[in-house]
């Protein structure tokens, strides 16, 4: 699975970083970014939860 954050859609609420800090973090601008694009199998459920929790749908997942 690959994951990325659409910077134009992100509002920096931080839900993704709270749910899955191994994959997401807030940058210096207060917006979310991925720590890594390739997600390990054991992290995939958390990444999906983070994407579902994103109020703007900024998290894009490629299976």
CHARMM internal coordinates of N, CA and C (Angstrom, degrees):
IC EDIT
DIST 1 N 1 CA 1.4369
DIST 1 CA 1 C 1.5282
ANGL 1 N 1 CA 1 C 108.79
DIST 1 C 2 N 1.3205
ANGL 1 CA 1 C 2 N 115.79
DIHE 1 N 1 CA 1 C 2 N 140.16
DIST 2 N 2 CA 1.4565
ANGL 1 C 2 N 2 CA 122.22
DIHE 1 CA 1 C 2 N 2 CA 174.07
DIST 2 CA 2 C 1.5204
ANGL 2 N 2 CA 2 C 107.77
DIHE 1 C 2 N 2 CA 2 C -116.52
DIST 2 C 3 N 1.3275
ANGL 2 CA 2 C 3 N 115.99
DIHE 2 N 2 CA 2 C 3 N 148.72
DIST 3 N 3 CA 1.4592
ANGL 2 C 3 N 3 CA 120.31
DIHE 2 CA 2 C 3 N 3 CA -179.18
DIST 3 CA 3 C 1.5269
ANGL 3 N 3 CA 3 C 109.32
DIHE 2 C 3 N 3 CA 3 C -140.42
DIST 3 C 4 N 1.3287
ANGL 3 CA 3 C 4 N 115.49
DIHE 3 N 3 CA 3 C 4 N 144.97
DIST 4 N 4 CA 1.4603
ANGL 3 C 4 N 4 CA 120.30
DIHE 3 CA 3 C 4 N 4 CA 174.41
DIST 4 CA 4 C 1.5255
ANGL 4 N 4 CA 4 C 108.74
DIHE 3 C 4 N 4 CA 4 C -148.66
DIST 4 C 5 N 1.3262
ANGL 4 CA 4 C 5 N 114.84
DIHE 4 N 4 CA 4 C 5 N 162.39
DIST 5 N 5 CA 1.4575
ANGL 4 C 5 N 5 CA 121.31
DIHE 4 CA 4 C 5 N 5 CA -179.99
DIST 5 CA 5 C 1.5181
ANGL 5 N 5 CA 5 C 108.25
DIHE 4 C 5 N 5 CA 5 C -111.35
DIST 5 C 6 N 1.3266
ANGL 5 CA 5 C 6 N 116.15
DIHE 5 N 5 CA 5 C 6 N 128.15
DIST 6 N 6 CA 1.4610
ANGL 5 C 6 N 6 CA 121.86
DIHE 5 CA 5 C 6 N 6 CA 174.71
DIST 6 CA 6 C 1.5224
ANGL 6 N 6 CA 6 C 107.17
DIHE 5 C 6 N 6 CA 6 C -77.42
DIST 6 C 7 N 1.3232
ANGL 6 CA 6 C 7 N 116.74
DIHE 6 N 6 CA 6 C 7 N 105.64
DIST 7 N 7 CA 1.4651
ANGL 6 C 7 N 7 CA 122.21
DIHE 6 CA 6 C 7 N 7 CA -176.03
DIST 7 CA 7 C 1.5325
ANGL 7 N 7 CA 7 C 112.30
DIHE 6 C 7 N 7 CA 7 C -61.41
DIST 7 C 8 N 1.3242
ANGL 7 CA 7 C 8 N 117.41
DIHE 7 N 7 CA 7 C 8 N -30.86
DIST 8 N 8 CA 1.4600
ANGL 7 C 8 N 8 CA 120.78
DIHE 7 CA 7 C 8 N 8 CA -179.78
DIST 8 CA 8 C 1.5231
ANGL 8 N 8 CA 8 C 111.88
DIHE 7 C 8 N 8 CA 8 C -70.64
DIST 8 C 9 N 1.3203
ANGL 8 CA 8 C 9 N 117.31
DIHE 8 N 8 CA 8 C 9 N -25.65
DIST 9 N 9 CA 1.4655
ANGL 8 C 9 N 9 CA 121.31
DIHE 8 CA 8 C 9 N 9 CA -178.21
DIST 9 CA 9 C 1.5261
ANGL 9 N 9 CA 9 C 112.68
DIHE 8 C 9 N 9 CA 9 C -95.63
DIST 9 C 10 N 1.3271
ANGL 9 CA 9 C 10 N 117.66
DIHE 9 N 9 CA 9 C 10 N -22.34
DIST 10 N 10 CA 1.4650
ANGL 9 C 10 N 10 CA 121.66
DIHE 9 CA 9 C 10 N 10 CA -175.58
DIST 10 CA 10 C 1.5289
ANGL 10 N 10 CA 10 C 110.92
DIHE 9 C 10 N 10 CA 10 C -68.65
DIST 10 C 11 N 1.3449
ANGL 10 CA 10 C 11 N 114.94
DIHE 10 N 10 CA 10 C 11 N 135.30
DIST 11 N 11 CA 1.4639
ANGL 10 C 11 N 11 CA 120.55
DIHE 10 CA 10 C 11 N 11 CA 176.45
DIST 11 CA 11 C 1.5294
ANGL 11 N 11 CA 11 C 111.48
DIHE 10 C 11 N 11 CA 11 C -110.80
DIST 11 C 12 N 1.3175
ANGL 11 CA 11 C 12 N 117.15
DIHE 11 N 11 CA 11 C 12 N 0.70
DIST 12 N 12 CA 1.4569
ANGL 11 C 12 N 12 CA 121.78
DIHE 11 CA 11 C 12 N 12 CA 176.14
DIST 12 CA 12 C 1.5134
ANGL 12 N 12 CA 12 C 115.07
DIHE 11 C 12 N 12 CA 12 C 73.86
DIST 12 C 13 N 1.3154
ANGL 12 CA 12 C 13 N 117.91
DIHE 12 N 12 CA 12 C 13 N 33.09
DIST 13 N 13 CA 1.4691
ANGL 12 C 13 N 13 CA 119.67
DIHE 12 CA 12 C 13 N 13 CA -179.28
DIST 13 CA 13 C 1.5184
ANGL 13 N 13 CA 13 C 111.99
DIHE 12 C 13 N 13 CA 13 C -70.21
DIST 13 C 14 N 1.3359
ANGL 13 CA 13 C 14 N 117.91
DIHE 13 N 13 CA 13 C 14 N -25.17
DIST 14 N 14 CA 1.4593
ANGL 13 C 14 N 14 CA 121.99
DIHE 13 CA 13 C 14 N 14 CA 175.40
DIST 14 CA 14 C 1.5190
ANGL 14 N 14 CA 14 C 115.91
DIHE 13 C 14 N 14 CA 14 C 86.49
DIST 14 C 15 N 1.3247
ANGL 14 CA 14 C 15 N 117.73
DIHE 14 N 14 CA 14 C 15 N 2.38
DIST 15 N 15 CA 1.4677
ANGL 14 C 15 N 15 CA 120.10
DIHE 14 CA 14 C 15 N 15 CA -179.15
DIST 15 CA 15 C 1.5318
ANGL 15 N 15 CA 15 C 111.08
DIHE 14 C 15 N 15 CA 15 C -59.18
DIST 15 C 16 N 1.3169
ANGL 15 CA 15 C 16 N 117.25
DIHE 15 N 15 CA 15 C 16 N -43.05
DIST 16 N 16 CA 1.4617
ANGL 15 C 16 N 16 CA 120.26
DIHE 15 CA 15 C 16 N 16 CA -177.68
DIST 16 CA 16 C 1.5182
ANGL 16 N 16 CA 16 C 111.69
DIHE 15 C 16 N 16 CA 16 C -63.23
DIST 16 C 17 N 1.3361
ANGL 16 CA 16 C 17 N 116.76
DIHE 16 N 16 CA 16 C 17 N -42.37
DIST 17 N 17 CA 1.4589
ANGL 16 C 17 N 17 CA 120.88
DIHE 16 CA 16 C 17 N 17 CA 179.91
DIST 17 CA 17 C 1.5286
ANGL 17 N 17 CA 17 C 111.16
DIHE 16 C 17 N 17 CA 17 C -66.95
DIST 17 C 18 N 1.3118
ANGL 17 CA 17 C 18 N 116.85
DIHE 17 N 17 CA 17 C 18 N -31.69
DIST 18 N 18 CA 1.4686
ANGL 17 C 18 N 18 CA 120.45
DIHE 17 CA 17 C 18 N 18 CA 177.42
DIST 18 CA 18 C 1.5191
ANGL 18 N 18 CA 18 C 111.37
DIHE 17 C 18 N 18 CA 18 C -71.95
DIST 18 C 19 N 1.3241
ANGL 18 CA 18 C 19 N 116.60
DIHE 18 N 18 CA 18 C 19 N -39.40
DIST 19 N 19 CA 1.4616
ANGL 18 C 19 N 19 CA 121.74
DIHE 18 CA 18 C 19 N 19 CA -177.54
DIST 19 CA 19 C 1.5229
ANGL 19 N 19 CA 19 C 111.66
DIHE 18 C 19 N 19 CA 19 C -76.79
DIST 19 C 20 N 1.3154
ANGL 19 CA 19 C 20 N 116.63
DIHE 19 N 19 CA 19 C 20 N -40.33
DIST 20 N 20 CA 1.4649
ANGL 19 C 20 N 20 CA 120.84
DIHE 19 CA 19 C 20 N 20 CA -173.17
DIST 20 CA 20 C 1.5419
ANGL 20 N 20 CA 20 C 110.59
DIHE 19 C 20 N 20 CA 20 C -139.29
DIST 20 C 21 N 1.3366
ANGL 20 CA 20 C 21 N 117.64
DIHE 20 N 20 CA 20 C 21 N 71.96
DIST 21 N 21 CA 1.4694
ANGL 20 C 21 N 21 CA 120.59
DIHE 20 CA 20 C 21 N 21 CA -176.05
DIST 21 CA 21 C 1.5321
ANGL 21 N 21 CA 21 C 114.82
DIHE 20 C 21 N 21 CA 21 C -67.90
DIST 21 C 22 N 1.3225
ANGL 21 CA 21 C 22 N 117.53
DIHE 21 N 21 CA 21 C 22 N -15.14
DIST 22 N 22 CA 1.4649
ANGL 21 C 22 N 22 CA 119.78
DIHE 21 CA 21 C 22 N 22 CA 177.01
DIST 22 CA 22 C 1.5188
ANGL 22 N 22 CA 22 C 112.33
DIHE 21 C 22 N 22 CA 22 C -75.70
DIST 22 C 23 N 1.3408
ANGL 22 CA 22 C 23 N 116.88
DIHE 22 N 22 CA 22 C 23 N -15.57
DIST 23 N 23 CA 1.4623
ANGL 22 C 23 N 23 CA 120.73
DIHE 22 CA 22 C 23 N 23 CA -177.66
DIST 23 CA 23 C 1.5286
ANGL 23 N 23 CA 23 C 112.03
DIHE 22 C 23 N 23 CA 23 C -116.77
DIST 23 C 24 N 1.3280
ANGL 23 CA 23 C 24 N 118.03
DIHE 23 N 23 CA 23 C 24 N -32.52
DIST 24 N 24 CA 1.4666
ANGL 23 C 24 N 24 CA 121.78
DIHE 23 CA 23 C 24 N 24 CA -176.39
DIST 24 CA 24 C 1.5242
ANGL 24 N 24 CA 24 C 111.77
DIHE 23 C 24 N 24 CA 24 C -119.87
DIST 24 C 25 N 1.3358
ANGL 24 CA 24 C 25 N 116.02
DIHE 24 N 24 CA 24 C 25 N 148.64
DIST 25 N 25 CA 1.4568
ANGL 24 C 25 N 25 CA 122.14
DIHE 24 CA 24 C 25 N 25 CA 172.92
DIST 25 CA 25 C 1.5238
ANGL 25 N 25 CA 25 C 108.10
DIHE 24 C 25 N 25 CA 25 C -148.75
DIST 25 C 26 N 1.3238
ANGL 25 CA 25 C 26 N 115.61
DIHE 25 N 25 CA 25 C 26 N 160.47
DIST 26 N 26 CA 1.4553
ANGL 25 C 26 N 26 CA 120.63
DIHE 25 CA 25 C 26 N 26 CA 173.85
DIST 26 CA 26 C 1.5209
ANGL 26 N 26 CA 26 C 107.84
DIHE 25 C 26 N 26 CA 26 C -91.86
DIST 26 C 27 N 1.3279
ANGL 26 CA 26 C 27 N 116.04
DIHE 26 N 26 CA 26 C 27 N 132.42
DIST 27 N 27 CA 1.4615
ANGL 26 C 27 N 27 CA 120.31
DIHE 26 CA 26 C 27 N 27 CA -178.39
DIST 27 CA 27 C 1.5346
ANGL 27 N 27 CA 27 C 110.47
DIHE 26 C 27 N 27 CA 27 C -86.35
DIST 27 C 28 N 1.3170
ANGL 27 CA 27 C 28 N 117.00
DIHE 27 N 27 CA 27 C 28 N -174.98
DIST 28 N 28 CA 1.4653
ANGL 27 C 28 N 28 CA 122.13
DIHE 27 CA 27 C 28 N 28 CA -177.67
DIST 28 CA 28 C 1.5290
ANGL 28 N 28 CA 28 C 112.76
DIHE 27 C 28 N 28 CA 28 C -63.48
DIST 28 C 29 N 1.3175
ANGL 28 CA 28 C 29 N 116.56
DIHE 28 N 28 CA 28 C 29 N -21.87
DIST 29 N 29 CA 1.4648
ANGL 28 C 29 N 29 CA 121.28
DIHE 28 CA 28 C 29 N 29 CA 178.68
DIST 29 CA 29 C 1.5276
ANGL 29 N 29 CA 29 C 112.00
DIHE 28 C 29 N 29 CA 29 C -88.21
DIST 29 C 30 N 1.3338
ANGL 29 CA 29 C 30 N 116.38
DIHE 29 N 29 CA 29 C 30 N -1.80
DIST 30 N 30 CA 1.4573
ANGL 29 C 30 N 30 CA 120.79
DIHE 29 CA 29 C 30 N 30 CA 179.57
DIST 30 CA 30 C 1.5150
ANGL 30 N 30 CA 30 C 114.20
DIHE 29 C 30 N 30 CA 30 C 83.73
DIST 30 C 31 N 1.3229
ANGL 30 CA 30 C 31 N 116.53
DIHE 30 N 30 CA 30 C 31 N 11.95
DIST 31 N 31 CA 1.4648
ANGL 30 C 31 N 31 CA 121.18
DIHE 30 CA 30 C 31 N 31 CA 179.21
DIST 31 CA 31 C 1.5188
ANGL 31 N 31 CA 31 C 109.73
DIHE 30 C 31 N 31 CA 31 C -106.76
DIST 31 C 32 N 1.3020
ANGL 31 CA 31 C 32 N 115.70
DIHE 31 N 31 CA 31 C 32 N 154.84
DIST 32 N 32 CA 1.4526
ANGL 31 C 32 N 32 CA 121.11
DIHE 31 CA 31 C 32 N 32 CA -179.14
DIST 32 CA 32 C 1.5215
ANGL 32 N 32 CA 32 C 111.19
DIHE 31 C 32 N 32 CA 32 C -76.39
DIST 32 C 33 N 1.3101
ANGL 32 CA 32 C 33 N 114.49
DIHE 32 N 32 CA 32 C 33 N 146.85
DIST 33 N 33 CA 1.4624
ANGL 32 C 33 N 33 CA 121.14
DIHE 32 CA 32 C 33 N 33 CA 171.67
DIST 33 CA 33 C 1.5165
ANGL 33 N 33 CA 33 C 107.88
DIHE 32 C 33 N 33 CA 33 C -147.50
DIST 33 C 34 N 1.3127
ANGL 33 CA 33 C 34 N 114.97
DIHE 33 N 33 CA 33 C 34 N 160.71
DIST 34 N 34 CA 1.4630
ANGL 33 C 34 N 34 CA 119.01
DIHE 33 CA 33 C 34 N 34 CA 179.84
DIST 34 CA 34 C 1.5254
ANGL 34 N 34 CA 34 C 109.85
DIHE 33 C 34 N 34 CA 34 C -85.36
DIST 34 C 35 N 1.3126
ANGL 34 CA 34 C 35 N 115.05
DIHE 34 N 34 CA 34 C 35 N 142.63
DIST 35 N 35 CA 1.4551
ANGL 34 C 35 N 35 CA 121.58
DIHE 34 CA 34 C 35 N 35 CA 174.49
DIST 35 CA 35 C 1.5250
ANGL 35 N 35 CA 35 C 108.63
DIHE 34 C 35 N 35 CA 35 C -79.84
DIST 35 C 36 N 1.3393
ANGL 35 CA 35 C 36 N 114.96
DIHE 35 N 35 CA 35 C 36 N -30.57
DIST 36 N 36 CA 1.4594
ANGL 35 C 36 N 36 CA 121.86
DIHE 35 CA 35 C 36 N 36 CA 178.54
DIST 36 CA 36 C 1.5273
ANGL 36 N 36 CA 36 C 107.82
DIHE 35 C 36 N 36 CA 36 C -151.59
DIST 36 C 37 N 1.3128
ANGL 36 CA 36 C 37 N 116.40
DIHE 36 N 36 CA 36 C 37 N 148.57
DIST 37 N 37 CA 1.4623
ANGL 36 C 37 N 37 CA 120.50
DIHE 36 CA 36 C 37 N 37 CA -179.22
DIST 37 CA 37 C 1.5232
ANGL 37 N 37 CA 37 C 112.09
DIHE 36 C 37 N 37 CA 37 C -86.77
DIST 37 C 38 N 1.3226
ANGL 37 CA 37 C 38 N 116.72
DIHE 37 N 37 CA 37 C 38 N -38.82
DIST 38 N 38 CA 1.4632
ANGL 37 C 38 N 38 CA 120.96
DIHE 37 CA 37 C 38 N 38 CA 179.37
DIST 38 CA 38 C 1.5218
ANGL 38 N 38 CA 38 C 109.13
DIHE 37 C 38 N 38 CA 38 C -83.46
DIST 38 C 39 N 1.3154
ANGL 38 CA 38 C 39 N 116.18
DIHE 38 N 38 CA 38 C 39 N 124.07
DIST 39 N 39 CA 1.4629
ANGL 38 C 39 N 39 CA 121.50
DIHE 38 CA 38 C 39 N 39 CA -177.04
DIST 39 CA 39 C 1.5205
ANGL 39 N 39 CA 39 C 109.58
DIHE 38 C 39 N 39 CA 39 C -103.91
DIST 39 C 40 N 1.3336
ANGL 39 CA 39 C 40 N 115.46
DIHE 39 N 39 CA 39 C 40 N 130.97
DIST 40 N 40 CA 1.4599
ANGL 39 C 40 N 40 CA 120.68
DIHE 39 CA 39 C 40 N 40 CA 177.52
DIST 40 CA 40 C 1.5273
ANGL 40 N 40 CA 40 C 109.61
DIHE 39 C 40 N 40 CA 40 C -68.11
DIST 40 C 41 N 1.3083
ANGL 40 CA 40 C 41 N 115.60
DIHE 40 N 40 CA 40 C 41 N 153.60
DIST 41 N 41 CA 1.4605
ANGL 40 C 41 N 41 CA 120.95
DIHE 40 CA 40 C 41 N 41 CA -177.90
DIST 41 CA 41 C 1.5311
ANGL 41 N 41 CA 41 C 112.09
DIHE 40 C 41 N 41 CA 41 C -56.52
DIST 41 C 42 N 1.3197
ANGL 41 CA 41 C 42 N 117.17
DIHE 41 N 41 CA 41 C 42 N -39.33
DIST 42 N 42 CA 1.4624
ANGL 41 C 42 N 42 CA 120.18
DIHE 41 CA 41 C 42 N 42 CA -177.84
DIST 42 CA 42 C 1.5396
ANGL 42 N 42 CA 42 C 112.86
DIHE 41 C 42 N 42 CA 42 C -72.19
DIST 42 C 43 N 1.3348
ANGL 42 CA 42 C 43 N 118.10
DIHE 42 N 42 CA 42 C 43 N -12.31
DIST 43 N 43 CA 1.4648
ANGL 42 C 43 N 43 CA 121.98
DIHE 42 CA 42 C 43 N 43 CA 177.97
DIST 43 CA 43 C 1.5273
ANGL 43 N 43 CA 43 C 113.36
DIHE 42 C 43 N 43 CA 43 C -98.73
DIST 43 C 44 N 1.3138
ANGL 43 CA 43 C 44 N 117.25
DIHE 43 N 43 CA 43 C 44 N -8.02
DIST 44 N 44 CA 1.4570
ANGL 43 C 44 N 44 CA 120.75
DIHE 43 CA 43 C 44 N 44 CA -171.33
DIST 44 CA 44 C 1.5223
ANGL 44 N 44 CA 44 C 114.02
DIHE 43 C 44 N 44 CA 44 C -63.40
DIST 44 C 45 N 1.3260
ANGL 44 CA 44 C 45 N 118.17
DIHE 44 N 44 CA 44 C 45 N -38.26
DIST 45 N 45 CA 1.4633
ANGL 44 C 45 N 45 CA 119.86
DIHE 44 CA 44 C 45 N 45 CA 178.70
DIST 45 CA 45 C 1.5260
ANGL 45 N 45 CA 45 C 111.34
DIHE 44 C 45 N 45 CA 45 C -64.01
DIST 45 C 46 N 1.3333
ANGL 45 CA 45 C 46 N 117.18
DIHE 45 N 45 CA 45 C 46 N -41.38
DIST 46 N 46 CA 1.4571
ANGL 45 C 46 N 46 CA 120.89
DIHE 45 CA 45 C 46 N 46 CA 177.66
DIST 46 CA 46 C 1.5243
ANGL 46 N 46 CA 46 C 111.09
DIHE 45 C 46 N 46 CA 46 C -64.25
DIST 46 C 47 N 1.3259
ANGL 46 CA 46 C 47 N 117.37
DIHE 46 N 46 CA 46 C 47 N -39.40
DIST 47 N 47 CA 1.4631
ANGL 46 C 47 N 47 CA 120.86
DIHE 46 CA 46 C 47 N 47 CA 179.05
DIST 47 CA 47 C 1.5240
ANGL 47 N 47 CA 47 C 110.01
DIHE 46 C 47 N 47 CA 47 C -64.32
DIST 47 C 48 N 1.3140
ANGL 47 CA 47 C 48 N 116.93
DIHE 47 N 47 CA 47 C 48 N -41.76
DIST 48 N 48 CA 1.4727
ANGL 47 C 48 N 48 CA 119.87
DIHE 47 CA 47 C 48 N 48 CA 177.28
DIST 48 CA 48 C 1.5343
ANGL 48 N 48 CA 48 C 110.93
DIHE 47 C 48 N 48 CA 48 C -63.69
DIST 48 C 49 N 1.3288
ANGL 48 CA 48 C 49 N 117.06
DIHE 48 N 48 CA 48 C 49 N -40.54
DIST 49 N 49 CA 1.4684
ANGL 48 C 49 N 49 CA 120.96
DIHE 48 CA 48 C 49 N 49 CA 176.55
DIST 49 CA 49 C 1.5281
ANGL 49 N 49 CA 49 C 110.41
DIHE 48 C 49 N 49 CA 49 C -61.52
DIST 49 C 50 N 1.3208
ANGL 49 CA 49 C 50 N 116.77
DIHE 49 N 49 CA 49 C 50 N -42.27
DIST 50 N 50 CA 1.4591
ANGL 49 C 50 N 50 CA 120.96
DIHE 49 CA 49 C 50 N 50 CA 178.69
DIST 50 CA 50 C 1.5228
ANGL 50 N 50 CA 50 C 110.76
DIHE 49 C 50 N 50 CA 50 C -63.04
DIST 50 C 51 N 1.3257
ANGL 50 CA 50 C 51 N 116.64
DIHE 50 N 50 CA 50 C 51 N -43.19
DIST 51 N 51 CA 1.4631
ANGL 50 C 51 N 51 CA 120.46
DIHE 50 CA 50 C 51 N 51 CA 179.08
DIST 51 CA 51 C 1.5265
ANGL 51 N 51 CA 51 C 110.72
DIHE 50 C 51 N 51 CA 51 C -63.89
DIST 51 C 52 N 1.3198
ANGL 51 CA 51 C 52 N 117.20
DIHE 51 N 51 CA 51 C 52 N -41.81
DIST 52 N 52 CA 1.4626
ANGL 51 C 52 N 52 CA 121.24
DIHE 51 CA 51 C 52 N 52 CA 178.62
DIST 52 CA 52 C 1.5207
ANGL 52 N 52 CA 52 C 111.62
DIHE 51 C 52 N 52 CA 52 C -65.60
DIST 52 C 53 N 1.3314
ANGL 52 CA 52 C 53 N 117.52
DIHE 52 N 52 CA 52 C 53 N -29.19
DIST 53 N 53 CA 1.4579
ANGL 52 C 53 N 53 CA 122.41
DIHE 52 CA 52 C 53 N 53 CA -178.03
DIST 53 CA 53 C 1.5261
ANGL 53 N 53 CA 53 C 113.12
DIHE 52 C 53 N 53 CA 53 C -84.67
DIST 53 C 54 N 1.3047
ANGL 53 CA 53 C 54 N 117.60
DIHE 53 N 53 CA 53 C 54 N -12.48
DIST 54 N 54 CA 1.4648
ANGL 53 C 54 N 54 CA 121.28
DIHE 53 CA 53 C 54 N 54 CA -178.26
DIST 54 CA 54 C 1.5244
ANGL 54 N 54 CA 54 C 109.77
DIHE 53 C 54 N 54 CA 54 C -69.31
DIST 54 C 55 N 1.3424
ANGL 54 CA 54 C 55 N 118.27
DIHE 54 N 54 CA 54 C 55 N 118.68
DIST 55 N 55 CA 1.4632
ANGL 54 C 55 N 55 CA 120.46
DIHE 54 CA 54 C 55 N 55 CA -176.59
DIST 55 CA 55 C 1.5258
ANGL 55 N 55 CA 55 C 114.44
DIHE 54 C 55 N 55 CA 55 C -67.92
DIST 55 C 56 N 1.3255
ANGL 55 CA 55 C 56 N 117.61
DIHE 55 N 55 CA 55 C 56 N -18.64
DIST 56 N 56 CA 1.4630
ANGL 55 C 56 N 56 CA 119.86
DIHE 55 CA 55 C 56 N 56 CA -178.93
DIST 56 CA 56 C 1.5241
ANGL 56 N 56 CA 56 C 113.31
DIHE 55 C 56 N 56 CA 56 C -111.14
DIST 56 C 57 N 1.3332
ANGL 56 CA 56 C 57 N 117.53
DIHE 56 N 56 CA 56 C 57 N -0.45
DIST 57 N 57 CA 1.4619
ANGL 56 C 57 N 57 CA 120.45
DIHE 56 CA 56 C 57 N 57 CA -179.42
DIST 57 CA 57 C 1.5250
ANGL 57 N 57 CA 57 C 112.98
DIHE 56 C 57 N 57 CA 57 C 68.00
DIST 57 C 58 N 1.3300
ANGL 57 CA 57 C 58 N 116.40
DIHE 57 N 57 CA 57 C 58 N 31.05
DIST 58 N 58 CA 1.4574
ANGL 57 C 58 N 58 CA 120.97
DIHE 57 CA 57 C 58 N 58 CA -175.68
DIST 58 CA 58 C 1.5232
ANGL 58 N 58 CA 58 C 114.27
DIHE 57 C 58 N 58 CA 58 C -76.52
DIST 58 C 59 N 1.3210
ANGL 58 CA 58 C 59 N 117.25
DIHE 58 N 58 CA 58 C 59 N -14.32
DIST 59 N 59 CA 1.4700
ANGL 58 C 59 N 59 CA 120.56
DIHE 58 CA 58 C 59 N 59 CA -177.83
DIST 59 CA 59 C 1.5236
ANGL 59 N 59 CA 59 C 109.25
DIHE 58 C 59 N 59 CA 59 C -90.52
DIST 59 C 60 N 1.3215
ANGL 59 CA 59 C 60 N 115.07
DIHE 59 N 59 CA 59 C 60 N 122.71
DIST 60 N 60 CA 1.4575
ANGL 59 C 60 N 60 CA 122.00
DIHE 59 CA 59 C 60 N 60 CA -178.51
DIST 60 CA 60 C 1.5222
ANGL 60 N 60 CA 60 C 109.75
DIHE 59 C 60 N 60 CA 60 C -109.81
DIST 60 C 61 N 1.3169
ANGL 60 CA 60 C 61 N 115.84
DIHE 60 N 60 CA 60 C 61 N 125.04
DIST 61 N 61 CA 1.4643
ANGL 60 C 61 N 61 CA 122.22
DIHE 60 CA 60 C 61 N 61 CA -178.80
DIST 61 CA 61 C 1.5191
ANGL 61 N 61 CA 61 C 109.69
DIHE 60 C 61 N 61 CA 61 C -112.31
DIST 61 C 62 N 1.3182
ANGL 61 CA 61 C 62 N 115.04
DIHE 61 N 61 CA 61 C 62 N 133.75
DIST 62 N 62 CA 1.4606
ANGL 61 C 62 N 62 CA 122.26
DIHE 61 CA 61 C 62 N 62 CA 175.39
DIST 62 CA 62 C 1.5339
ANGL 62 N 62 CA 62 C 106.82
DIHE 61 C 62 N 62 CA 62 C -117.79
DIST 62 C 63 N 1.3164
ANGL 62 CA 62 C 63 N 115.89
DIHE 62 N 62 CA 62 C 63 N 113.94
DIST 63 N 63 CA 1.4685
ANGL 62 C 63 N 63 CA 120.62
DIHE 62 CA 62 C 63 N 63 CA -178.80
DIST 63 CA 63 C 1.5116
ANGL 63 N 63 CA 63 C 111.15
DIHE 62 C 63 N 63 CA 63 C -74.53
END
COOR INIT
IC SEED 1 N 1 CA 1 C
IC BUILD
